[in-house]
Amino acid sequence: MTATQPFSSAEATAWARLVAVSELLPTMLDAQLQRDVELTHFEYLVLSVLASSPDRTSRMTRLASQTNATLPRLSHVARRLEEKGLLARFPCPQDKRATNARITDEGLAVLDRAAPGHVATVRSNVLDALAPGELDQLAAITASILSKLDPEGRLSATQCDAAKDRPEASARP
C-alpha cells in the first residue's frame, strides 16, 4: 500500500481557502434571499432550474439530479414551494409513476424580484473581488473541479456554457 502524499504548503492553503469559501458563501446567499423573498438559496436554485427547463417543467428525479439533491430533500422543498404557490407538482403524462414539477407564474415573479438582489450580492461578494482576468481563471478552475465531481454533467452549473446564448437563462444566476 502506498502512503498518501501530504499536502504541500501551497496545496494546504488553496484547500483551506476553498473550504472557507464553500462554508461562507451559502450562508451569505441564504441571508440575502431570505431577507428579499423569503427563500433559501436551494429553493432559489430549484426555481431557477425549472424556469430554464423546457415548458418550465422537469421530472422530480431529473430536478434532483440537476440540483444535487436527494429525492426526499427535493420533495420536502417542493412541498414548501408548493405551499407558497411557487411550484406545482403533477403526474408525468409519459410515465404515471413519475412526478413532474413546474414553476408557476408566481414562482417566476418571485425569481424576477429576487434576481437583482441576488446578482448584487454575488457581484459585491465574489465577482468584484476578482482582478481582471481572474474571472476566466475562476471559470476554468471550477470547470476542472466539476469535471471530476460531476463527470456526467448532471448539475445545472455544468450546463452554463449552453445557457450563455439564452438571455432568459442568464438573467437568473
KEDRENMI-631830 format. One record per residue: residue in three letters; residue number from 0; x, z, y of N, C-alpha, C, O in turn. Coordinates in nm, 2 decimals, decimal comma. Atoms other than C-alpha are relative to their C-alpha. Layout:
<recs>
<"ALA" NUM <X Z Y> <X Z Y> <X Z Y> <X Z Y>>
...
</recs>
This chain:
<recs>
<"MET" 0 <0,08 0,00 -0,12> <0,00 0,00 0,00> <0,09 0,00 0,12> <0,18 0,08 0,13>>
<"THR" 1 <-0,08 0,01 -0,12> <0,14 -0,10 0,34> <-0,05 0,10 0,10> <-0,17 0,13 0,11>>
<"ALA" 2 <0,04 -0,09 -0,10> <0,14 0,15 0,62> <-0,05 -0,07 0,12> <-0,01 -0,18 0,16>>
<"THR" 3 <0,06 0,06 -0,12> <-0,07 0,08 0,93> <0,10 0,02 0,11> <0,15 0,13 0,14>>
<"GLN" 4 <-0,09 0,00 -0,12> <0,14 -0,01 1,23> <-0,07 0,08 0,11> <-0,18 0,05 0,15>>
<"PRO" 5 <0,06 -0,07 -0,11> <0,08 0,24 1,51> <-0,01 -0,09 0,12> <0,06 -0,19 0,13>>
<"PHE" 6 <0,01 0,07 -0,13> <-0,03 0,12 1,85> <0,13 0,00 0,08> <0,19 0,11 0,09>>
<"SER" 7 <-0,11 0,00 -0,10> <0,24 0,01 2,09> <-0,06 0,07 0,13> <-0,18 0,09 0,13>>
<"SER" 8 <0,05 -0,06 -0,13> <0,21 0,17 2,44> <-0,10 -0,09 0,07> <-0,20 -0,05 0,12>>
<"ALA" 9 <0,09 0,10 -0,07> <0,05 -0,15 2,58> <-0,13 -0,01 -0,08> <-0,24 -0,02 -0,02>>
<"GLU" 10 <0,13 0,00 0,09> <-0,20 -0,16 2,28> <-0,08 0,12 0,02> <-0,20 0,11 0,04>>
<"ALA" 11 <0,07 -0,12 -0,01> <-0,29 0,20 2,32> <-0,07 0,01 0,14> <-0,18 0,05 0,15>>
<"THR" 12 <0,06 0,00 -0,14> <-0,35 0,16 2,70> <-0,12 -0,10 0,00> <-0,22 -0,06 0,05>>
<"ALA" 13 <0,11 0,10 0,00> <-0,56 -0,16 2,65> <-0,12 0,05 -0,08> <-0,23 0,04 -0,03>>
<"TRP" 14 <0,11 -0,05 0,09> <-0,76 0,00 2,37> <-0,08 0,12 0,08> <-0,20 0,12 0,08>>
<"ALA" 15 <0,07 -0,11 -0,07> <-0,83 0,32 2,57> <-0,08 -0,04 0,12> <-0,19 0,01 0,14>>
<"ARG" 16 <0,08 0,05 -0,11> <-0,94 0,13 2,87> <-0,12 -0,08 -0,04> <-0,23 -0,07 0,02>>
<"LEU" 17 <0,12 0,07 0,05> <-1,17 -0,09 2,67> <-0,11 0,10 -0,05> <-0,23 0,08 -0,02>>
<"VAL" 18 <0,09 -0,10 0,04> <-1,33 0,21 2,51> <-0,06 0,07 0,12> <-0,18 0,09 0,12>>
<"ALA" 19 <0,05 -0,07 -0,12> <-1,37 0,38 2,85> <-0,11 -0,09 0,07> <-0,21 -0,04 0,11>>
<"VAL" 20 <0,09 0,09 -0,06> <-1,54 0,07 2,99> <-0,13 -0,01 -0,08> <-0,24 -0,01 -0,03>>
<"SER" 21 <0,12 0,01 0,09> <-1,77 0,04 2,68> <-0,08 0,13 0,01> <-0,20 0,12 -0,03>>
<"GLU" 22 <0,07 -0,12 -0,01> <-1,87 0,40 2,73> <-0,07 0,02 0,14> <-0,19 0,06 0,15>>
<"LEU" 23 <0,06 -0,02 -0,13> <-1,93 0,40 3,11> <-0,10 -0,11 0,04> <-0,20 -0,08 0,11>>
<"LEU" 24 <0,08 0,11 -0,04> <-2,09 0,06 3,15> <-0,15 0,01 -0,04> <-0,24 -0,01 0,05>>
<"PRO" 25 <0,14 -0,02 0,04> <-2,41 0,12 2,95> <-0,08 0,10 0,08> <-0,19 0,08 0,12>>
<"THR" 26 <0,06 -0,10 -0,08> <-2,48 0,44 3,14> <-0,04 -0,04 0,14> <-0,14 -0,02 0,19>>
<"MET" 27 <0,02 0,06 -0,13> <-2,44 0,27 3,47> <-0,11 -0,10 0,01> <-0,20 -0,10 0,10>>
<"LEU" 28 <0,10 0,10 0,00> <-2,66 -0,02 3,38> <-0,14 0,06 -0,03> <-0,24 0,02 0,03>>
<"ASP" 29 <0,12 -0,07 0,03> <-2,93 0,21 3,23> <-0,05 0,07 0,13> <-0,17 0,06 0,16>>
<"ALA" 30 <0,05 -0,07 -0,12> <-2,94 0,42 3,55> <-0,06 -0,09 0,10> <-0,16 -0,06 0,16>>
<"GLN" 31 <0,05 0,09 -0,10> <-2,99 0,12 3,78> <-0,13 -0,06 -0,05> <-0,23 -0,06 0,03>>
<"LEU" 32 <0,13 0,06 0,05> <-3,26 -0,04 3,56> <-0,11 0,11 -0,01> <-0,23 0,08 0,02>>
<"GLN" 33 <0,10 -0,11 0,00> <-3,44 0,30 3,51> <-0,05 0,02 0,14> <-0,17 0,03 0,17>>
<"ARG" 34 <0,04 -0,02 -0,14> <-3,44 0,35 3,89> <-0,09 -0,11 0,05> <-0,19 -0,09 0,12>>
<"ASP" 35 <0,06 0,11 -0,06> <-3,55 0,00 3,98> <-0,13 -0,04 -0,07> <-0,23 -0,07 -0,01>>
<"VAL" 36 <0,11 0,06 0,07> <-3,80 -0,10 3,70> <-0,04 0,09 -0,12> <-0,12 0,04 -0,20>>
<"GLU" 37 <0,04 -0,09 0,11> <-3,82 0,19 3,45> <0,03 -0,06 -0,14> <-0,06 -0,05 -0,23>>
<"LEU" 38 <-0,04 0,06 0,13> <-3,64 0,00 3,17> <0,14 0,05 -0,03> <0,22 0,08 0,06>>
<"THR" 39 <-0,14 -0,02 0,04> <-3,33 0,08 2,97> <0,07 -0,14 0,00> <0,00 -0,24 0,01>>
<"HIS" 40 <-0,07 0,13 0,01> <-3,06 -0,19 2,96> <-0,04 -0,07 -0,13> <-0,05 -0,20 -0,12>>
<"PHE" 41 <0,04 0,07 0,12> <-3,15 -0,26 2,60> <-0,14 -0,06 0,01> <-0,16 -0,18 -0,04>>
<"GLU" 42 <0,14 0,06 -0,02> <-3,52 -0,32 2,69> <0,01 -0,12 0,09> <-0,05 -0,22 0,06>>
<"TYR" 43 <-0,02 0,12 -0,09> <-3,40 -0,55 2,97> <0,06 -0,11 -0,08> <0,02 -0,23 -0,06>>
<"LEU" 44 <-0,06 0,10 0,08> <-3,18 -0,73 2,72> <-0,11 -0,07 -0,09> <-0,11 -0,19 -0,11>>
<"VAL" 45 <0,11 0,05 0,08> <-3,48 -0,77 2,48> <-0,09 -0,10 0,07> <-0,11 -0,21 0,03>>
<"LEU" 46 <0,09 0,09 -0,08> <-3,70 -0,92 2,75> <0,08 -0,12 0,05> <0,02 -0,23 0,05>>
<"SER" 47 <-0,07 0,11 -0,05> <-3,42 -1,14 2,88> <0,02 -0,10 -0,11> <0,01 -0,23 -0,09>>
<"VAL" 48 <-0,01 0,09 0,11> <-3,36 -1,29 2,53> <-0,13 -0,07 -0,03> <-0,13 -0,19 -0,05>>
<"LEU" 49 <0,13 0,06 0,02> <-3,73 -1,35 2,49> <-0,03 -0,10 0,11> <-0,08 -0,21 0,08>>
<"ALA" 50 <0,02 0,09 -0,11> <-3,75 -1,51 2,83> <0,08 -0,13 -0,01> <0,03 -0,24 0,03>>
<"SER" 51 <-0,09 0,12 0,02> <-3,47 -1,75 2,73> <-0,04 -0,08 -0,13> <0,02 -0,18 -0,15>>
<"SER" 52 <0,03 0,06 0,13> <-3,63 -1,83 2,39> <-0,11 -0,11 0,02> <-0,19 -0,10 0,12>>
<"PRO" 53 <0,10 0,10 -0,01> <-3,84 -2,14 2,33> <-0,14 0,06 0,00> <-0,17 0,15 -0,08>>
<"ASP" 54 <0,13 -0,06 -0,02> <-4,20 -2,06 2,43> <0,00 0,15 0,03> <-0,10 0,22 0,00>>
<"ARG" 55 <-0,02 -0,14 -0,03> <-4,07 -1,72 2,54> <-0,04 0,09 -0,12> <-0,08 0,20 -0,11>>
<"THR" 56 <0,04 -0,06 0,13> <-4,12 -1,62 2,17> <0,12 0,00 -0,10> <0,20 -0,10 -0,10>>
<"SER" 57 <-0,10 -0,01 0,11> <-3,90 -1,51 1,88> <-0,05 0,08 -0,11> <-0,13 0,18 -0,09>>
<"ARG" 58 <0,03 -0,09 0,12> <-3,93 -1,37 1,53> <0,07 0,13 0,03> <0,18 0,13 0,08>>
<"MET" 59 <-0,06 -0,13 -0,02> <-3,86 -1,00 1,54> <0,14 0,01 -0,07> <0,23 0,07 -0,02>>
<"THR" 60 <-0,13 0,00 0,07> <-3,58 -1,05 1,28> <0,11 -0,07 0,08> <0,22 -0,03 0,09>>
<"ARG" 61 <-0,10 0,08 -0,08> <-3,41 -1,31 1,50> <0,04 0,08 0,12> <0,15 0,08 0,16>>
<"LEU" 62 <-0,02 -0,08 -0,12> <-3,45 -1,10 1,81> <0,09 0,12 -0,03> <0,18 0,16 0,05>>
<"ALA" 63 <-0,08 -0,11 0,04> <-3,30 -0,80 1,63> <0,15 -0,05 -0,02> <0,24 0,02 0,03>>
<"SER" 64 <-0,13 0,06 0,02> <-3,00 -1,02 1,53> <0,06 -0,03 0,14> <0,18 0,00 0,16>>
<"GLN" 65 <-0,05 0,04 -0,13> <-2,96 -1,15 1,89> <0,04 0,11 0,09> <0,12 0,10 0,17>>
<"THR" 66 <-0,03 -0,11 -0,08> <-2,96 -0,81 2,04> <0,08 0,11 -0,07> <0,10 0,22 -0,02>>
<"ASN" 67 <-0,08 -0,09 0,09> <-2,75 -0,64 1,76> <-0,08 0,13 -0,02> <-0,02 0,24 -0,02>>
<"ALA" 68 <0,08 -0,12 0,03> <-3,04 -0,40 1,68> <-0,04 0,00 -0,14> <-0,05 -0,11 -0,20>>
<"THR" 69 <0,07 0,00 0,13> <-3,17 -0,28 1,36> <-0,15 -0,03 0,02> <-0,20 -0,01 0,13>>
<"LEU" 70 <0,14 0,03 -0,01> <-3,53 -0,39 1,29> <-0,08 0,13 0,04> <-0,17 0,12 0,12>>
<"PRO" 71 <0,08 -0,11 -0,04> <-3,66 -0,03 1,31> <0,03 0,04 0,15> <-0,07 0,07 0,22>>
<"ARG" 72 <-0,02 -0,02 -0,14> <-3,49 0,02 1,65> <-0,07 -0,10 0,09> <-0,14 -0,06 0,18>>
<"LEU" 73 <0,07 0,11 -0,08> <-3,62 -0,31 1,78> <-0,15 0,03 0,00> <-0,22 0,01 0,10>>
<"SER" 74 <0,14 -0,03 0,01> <-3,97 -0,22 1,65> <-0,04 0,11 0,09> <-0,15 0,11 0,16>>
<"HIS" 75 <0,03 -0,12 -0,09> <-3,96 0,11 1,84> <0,00 -0,04 0,14> <-0,09 -0,01 0,22>>
<"VAL" 76 <-0,01 0,05 -0,14> <-3,85 -0,06 2,16> <-0,11 -0,10 0,03> <-0,17 -0,09 0,14>>
<"ALA" 77 <0,10 0,10 -0,03> <-4,10 -0,34 2,12> <-0,14 0,07 0,01> <-0,22 0,03 0,10>>
<"ARG" 78 <0,12 -0,08 -0,02> <-4,38 -0,08 2,08> <-0,01 0,05 0,14> <-0,12 0,05 0,20>>
<"ARG" 79 <0,00 -0,05 -0,14> <-4,28 0,08 2,41> <-0,02 -0,11 0,10> <-0,10 -0,09 0,19>>
<"LEU" 80 <0,02 0,11 -0,09> <-4,26 -0,26 2,58> <-0,14 -0,05 -0,01> <-0,20 -0,09 0,09>>
<"GLU" 81 <0,14 0,04 0,02> <-4,60 -0,35 2,43> <-0,09 0,09 0,08> <-0,19 0,05 0,14>>
<"GLU" 82 <0,08 -0,10 -0,07> <-4,75 -0,03 2,57> <0,01 -0,02 0,15> <-0,09 0,01 0,22>>
<"LYS" 83 <-0,01 0,03 -0,15> <-4,62 -0,13 2,92> <-0,06 -0,13 0,03> <-0,06 -0,17 0,15>>
<"GLY" 84 <0,05 0,13 -0,03> <-4,77 -0,47 2,88> <0,10 -0,11 0,02> <0,07 -0,21 0,08>>
<"LEU" 85 <-0,11 0,10 -0,03> <-4,44 -0,65 2,89> <0,04 -0,09 -0,12> <0,11 -0,19 -0,10>>
<"LEU" 86 <-0,03 0,07 0,12> <-4,43 -0,78 2,54> <-0,12 0,00 -0,09> <-0,20 0,10 -0,09>>
<"ALA" 87 <0,11 0,00 0,10> <-4,69 -0,89 2,28> <0,06 -0,04 -0,14> <0,15 -0,13 -0,15>>
<"ARG" 88 <-0,04 0,03 0,14> <-4,63 -0,89 1,90> <-0,13 -0,06 -0,07> <-0,24 -0,02 -0,05>>
<"PHE" 89 <0,11 0,06 0,08> <-4,84 -1,11 1,66> <0,06 -0,06 -0,12> <0,18 -0,09 -0,13>>
<"PRO" 90 <-0,05 0,06 0,13> <-4,81 -1,26 1,31> <0,05 -0,14 0,03> <0,00 -0,21 0,11>>
<"CYS" 91 <-0,06 0,14 -0,01> <-4,59 -1,56 1,28> <-0,09 -0,10 -0,06> <-0,13 -0,08 -0,18>>
<"PRO" 92 <0,10 0,10 0,06> <-4,81 -1,87 1,23> <0,06 -0,07 -0,12> <-0,01 -0,11 -0,21>>
<"GLN" 93 <-0,06 0,07 0,11> <-4,55 -2,02 0,99> <0,02 0,09 -0,12> <0,03 0,04 -0,23>>
<"ASP" 94 <-0,02 -0,10 0,11> <-4,50 -1,70 0,78> <-0,07 0,13 0,04> <-0,02 0,21 0,12>>
<"LYS" 95 <0,08 -0,11 -0,03> <-4,77 -1,44 0,79> <0,07 0,14 -0,03> <0,02 0,24 0,02>>
<"ARG" 96 <-0,07 -0,13 0,03> <-4,52 -1,18 0,65> <0,09 0,04 0,12> <0,13 0,15 0,13>>
<"ALA" 97 <-0,09 -0,03 -0,11> <-4,31 -1,21 0,97> <-0,08 0,03 0,13> <-0,20 -0,01 0,14>>
<"THR" 98 <0,06 -0,04 -0,13> <-4,39 -1,08 1,32> <0,08 -0,07 0,11> <0,20 -0,07 0,11>>
<"ASN" 99 <-0,06 0,06 -0,12> <-4,32 -1,27 1,64> <-0,02 0,10 0,12> <-0,11 0,18 0,12>>
<"ALA" 100 <0,01 -0,07 -0,13> <-4,26 -1,12 1,99> <0,00 -0,10 0,11> <0,08 -0,20 0,10>>
<"ARG" 101 <0,00 0,09 -0,11> <-4,34 -1,29 2,31> <0,00 0,08 0,13> <-0,07 0,18 0,14>>
<"ILE" 102 <0,00 -0,06 -0,13> <-4,26 -1,18 2,66> <-0,13 -0,04 0,08> <-0,17 -0,16 0,08>>
<"THR" 103 <0,13 0,03 -0,08> <-4,58 -1,15 2,88> <0,04 -0,05 0,14> <0,15 -0,04 0,18>>
<"ASP" 104 <-0,02 0,03 -0,14> <-4,62 -1,27 3,23> <0,04 0,12 0,08> <0,13 0,11 0,17>>
<"GLU" 105 <-0,04 -0,13 -0,06> <-4,59 -0,91 3,34> <0,15 0,03 -0,03> <0,22 0,08 0,05>>
<"GLY" 106 <-0,13 -0,02 0,04> <-4,27 -0,89 3,14> <0,10 -0,09 0,09> <0,20 -0,05 0,13>>
<"LEU" 107 <-0,08 0,09 -0,08> <-4,13 -1,19 3,33> <0,00 0,05 0,14> <0,11 0,04 0,21>>
<"ALA" 108 <0,00 -0,05 -0,14> <-4,24 -1,04 3,66> <0,10 0,12 0,01> <0,17 0,13 0,11>>
<"VAL" 109 <-0,09 -0,11 0,00> <-4,05 -0,72 3,57> <0,14 -0,05 0,00> <0,23 0,01 0,07>>
<"LEU" 110 <-0,14 0,05 0,00> <-3,74 -0,92 3,49> <0,04 -0,06 0,13> <0,15 -0,03 0,18>>
<"ASP" 111 <-0,03 0,05 -0,13> <-3,77 -1,10 3,82> <0,03 0,11 0,10> <0,11 0,09 0,19>>
<"ARG" 112 <-0,02 -0,11 -0,09> <-3,80 -0,77 4,00> <0,14 0,07 -0,03> <0,21 0,12 0,07>>
<"ALA" 113 <-0,13 -0,07 0,04> <-3,50 -0,62 3,81> <0,12 -0,08 0,03> <0,23 -0,02 0,05>>
<"ALA" 114 <-0,12 0,09 0,00> <-3,27 -0,92 3,83> <0,09 0,03 0,13> <0,21 0,04 0,11>>
<"PRO" 115 <-0,09 -0,02 -0,12> <-3,15 -0,87 4,20> <0,08 0,13 -0,01> <0,20 0,13 0,02>>
<"GLY" 116 <-0,08 -0,13 0,01> <-3,05 -0,50 4,15> <0,10 -0,01 -0,12> <0,21 0,05 -0,11>>
<"HIS" 117 <-0,09 0,00 0,11> <-2,90 -0,57 3,81> <0,12 -0,09 0,03> <0,23 -0,05 0,00>>
<"VAL" 118 <-0,11 0,09 -0,04> <-2,69 -0,86 3,94> <0,09 0,07 0,10> <0,21 0,07 0,09>>
<"ALA" 119 <-0,08 -0,07 -0,10> <-2,58 -0,65 4,24> <0,08 0,11 -0,07> <0,20 0,13 -0,03>>
<"THR" 120 <-0,07 -0,11 0,07> <-2,49 -0,36 4,01> <0,12 -0,05 -0,08> <0,23 0,00 -0,08>>
<"VAL" 121 <-0,10 0,06 0,08> <-2,29 -0,58 3,77> <0,11 -0,06 0,09> <0,23 -0,04 0,07>>
<"ARG" 122 <-0,09 0,06 -0,09> <-2,13 -0,76 4,06> <0,09 0,11 0,07> <0,21 0,10 0,07>>
<"SER" 123 <-0,08 -0,10 -0,07> <-2,02 -0,45 4,25> <0,09 0,09 -0,09> <0,19 0,14 -0,05>>
<"ASN" 124 <-0,08 -0,09 0,09> <-1,90 -0,25 3,95> <0,09 -0,07 -0,10> <0,18 -0,01 -0,15>>
<"VAL" 125 <-0,08 0,07 0,10> <-1,75 -0,52 3,73> <0,06 -0,13 0,07> <0,19 -0,14 0,08>>
<"LEU" 126 <-0,06 0,13 -0,04> <-1,71 -0,87 3,88> <0,08 0,01 0,13> <0,19 -0,05 0,14>>
<"ASP" 127 <-0,08 -0,01 -0,13> <-1,59 -0,77 4,23> <0,13 0,08 -0,02> <0,21 0,07 0,06>>
<"ALA" 128 <-0,13 -0,07 0,04> <-1,32 -0,55 4,06> <0,11 -0,10 -0,04> <0,22 -0,06 -0,05>>
<"LEU" 129 <-0,09 0,10 0,06> <-1,16 -0,87 3,93> <0,06 -0,08 0,11> <0,00 -0,12 0,21>>
<"ALA" 130 <-0,07 0,09 -0,09> <-0,90 -1,07 4,12> <-0,03 -0,14 -0,04> <-0,07 -0,17 -0,15>>
<"PRO" 131 <0,02 0,14 0,04> <-0,93 -1,45 4,14> <0,08 -0,03 -0,13> <0,19 0,00 -0,14>>
<"GLY" 132 <-0,06 0,04 0,13> <-0,86 -1,59 3,80> <-0,03 0,09 -0,11> <-0,03 0,05 -0,23>>
<"GLU" 133 <0,03 -0,10 0,11> <-0,94 -1,27 3,61> <-0,13 -0,02 -0,06> <-0,15 0,02 -0,18>>
<"LEU" 134 <0,13 0,02 0,06> <-1,30 -1,37 3,56> <0,01 -0,09 -0,12> <-0,05 -0,07 -0,23>>
<"ASP" 135 <-0,02 0,09 0,11> <-1,19 -1,66 3,34> <0,08 0,07 -0,11> <0,05 0,04 -0,23>>
<"GLN" 136 <-0,08 -0,08 0,10> <-0,94 -1,43 3,17> <-0,09 0,09 -0,08> <-0,09 0,10 -0,20>>
<"LEU" 137 <0,10 -0,09 0,06> <-1,22 -1,18 3,10> <-0,09 -0,07 -0,10> <-0,11 -0,03 -0,21>>
<"ALA" 138 <0,08 0,08 0,09> <-1,44 -1,45 2,96> <0,07 -0,04 -0,12> <0,02 -0,04 -0,23>>
<"ALA" 139 <-0,08 0,05 0,11> <-1,16 -1,58 2,74> <0,03 0,12 -0,10> <0,02 0,11 -0,22>>
<"ILE" 140 <-0,03 -0,12 0,08> <-1,07 -1,23 2,62> <-0,12 0,05 -0,08> <-0,11 0,07 -0,20>>
<"THR" 141 <0,12 -0,04 0,07> <-1,42 -1,13 2,54> <-0,05 -0,10 -0,11> <-0,10 -0,06 -0,21>>
<"ALA" 142 <0,03 0,10 0,10> <-1,48 -1,46 2,36> <0,08 0,01 -0,12> <0,03 0,00 -0,23>>
<"SER" 143 <-0,09 -0,03 0,12> <-1,18 -1,39 2,14> <-0,04 0,12 -0,08> <-0,05 0,11 -0,20>>
<"ILE" 144 <0,05 -0,12 0,08> <-1,31 -1,05 2,05> <-0,13 -0,03 -0,07> <-0,15 0,01 -0,18>>
<"LEU" 145 <0,13 0,03 0,06> <-1,66 -1,17 2,00> <0,01 -0,10 -0,13> <-0,07 -0,08 -0,22>>
<"SER" 146 <-0,02 0,09 0,12> <-1,53 -1,44 1,76> <0,03 0,08 -0,13> <0,00 0,03 -0,24>>
<"LYS" 147 <-0,03 -0,09 0,11> <-1,40 -1,16 1,54> <-0,12 0,09 -0,04> <-0,15 0,11 -0,16>>
<"LEU" 148 <0,11 -0,10 0,02> <-1,70 -0,92 1,58> <-0,13 -0,07 -0,04> <-0,22 -0,02 -0,11>>
<"ASP" 149 <0,12 0,07 0,02> <-1,97 -1,19 1,57> <0,03 -0,15 -0,04> <-0,01 -0,24 0,04>>
<"PRO" 150 <-0,05 0,13 0,04> <-1,83 -1,49 1,38> <-0,12 -0,10 -0,01> <-0,10 -0,22 0,00>>
<"GLU" 151 <0,11 0,09 0,01> <-2,18 -1,63 1,32> <-0,06 -0,04 0,13> <-0,15 -0,13 0,14>>
<"GLY" 152 <0,06 0,03 -0,13> <-2,26 -1,64 1,69> <-0,14 0,04 0,02> <-0,22 -0,03 0,08>>
<"ARG" 153 <0,14 -0,04 0,00> <-2,58 -1,45 1,64> <-0,05 0,07 0,13> <-0,16 0,06 0,17>>
<"LEU" 154 <0,04 -0,07 -0,12> <-2,57 -1,24 1,96> <-0,02 -0,09 0,12> <0,03 -0,20 0,12>>
<"SER" 155 <0,04 0,09 -0,11> <-2,72 -1,38 2,28> <0,13 -0,03 0,09> <0,14 -0,13 0,15>>
<"ALA" 156 <-0,12 0,02 -0,08> <-2,38 -1,33 2,45> <0,09 -0,12 -0,05> <0,16 -0,18 0,03>>
<"THR" 157 <-0,08 0,11 0,06> <-2,22 -1,59 2,22> <-0,06 -0,14 0,04> <0,00 -0,24 0,01>>
<"GLN" 158 <0,07 0,13 -0,03> <-2,47 -1,85 2,34> <0,01 -0,03 0,15> <-0,06 -0,12 0,20>>
<"CYS" 159 <0,00 0,02 -0,14> <-2,38 -1,82 2,71> <0,05 -0,14 0,04> <-0,01 -0,19 0,14>>
<"ASP" 160 <-0,05 0,13 -0,03> <-2,19 -2,15 2,72> <-0,11 -0,10 0,00> <-0,12 -0,19 0,09>>
<"ALA" 161 <0,11 0,09 0,01> <-2,50 -2,33 2,61> <-0,11 0,02 0,11> <-0,17 -0,07 0,15>>
<"ALA" 162 <0,10 -0,03 -0,10> <-2,72 -2,15 2,86> <0,04 -0,03 0,14> <-0,04 -0,03 0,23>>
<"LYS" 163 <-0,05 0,03 -0,14> <-2,50 -2,23 3,16> <-0,07 -0,11 0,07> <-0,10 -0,11 0,19>>
<"ASP" 164 <0,07 0,12 -0,06> <-2,68 -2,56 3,21> <-0,15 0,02 0,02> <-0,21 -0,07 0,07>>
<"ARG" 165 <0,14 -0,03 -0,02> <-3,02 -2,39 3,21> <-0,02 0,10 0,11> <0,01 0,22 0,09>>
<"PRO" 166 <0,00 -0,10 -0,11> <-3,08 -2,23 3,55> <-0,09 0,12 -0,02> <-0,05 0,23 0,02>>
<"GLU" 167 <0,08 -0,12 0,02> <-3,36 -2,01 3,43> <0,07 0,10 -0,09> <0,04 0,22 -0,08>>
<"ALA" 168 <-0,07 -0,09 0,08> <-3,13 -1,86 3,17> <0,11 0,08 0,08> <0,13 0,20 0,05>>
<"SER" 169 <-0,11 -0,07 -0,07> <-2,85 -1,78 3,41> <-0,06 0,09 0,11> <0,02 0,17 0,17>>
<"ALA" 170 <0,06 -0,09 -0,10> <-3,09 -1,62 3,66> <-0,02 0,14 -0,05> <-0,04 0,23 0,03>>
<"ARG" 171 <0,02 -0,13 0,05> <-3,14 -1,33 3,43> <0,12 0,04 -0,10> <0,11 0,02 -0,22>>
<"PRO" 172 <-0,11 -0,03 0,09> <-2,80 -1,20 3,30> <-0,03 0,12 -0,09> <0,05 0,16 -0,17>>
</recs>
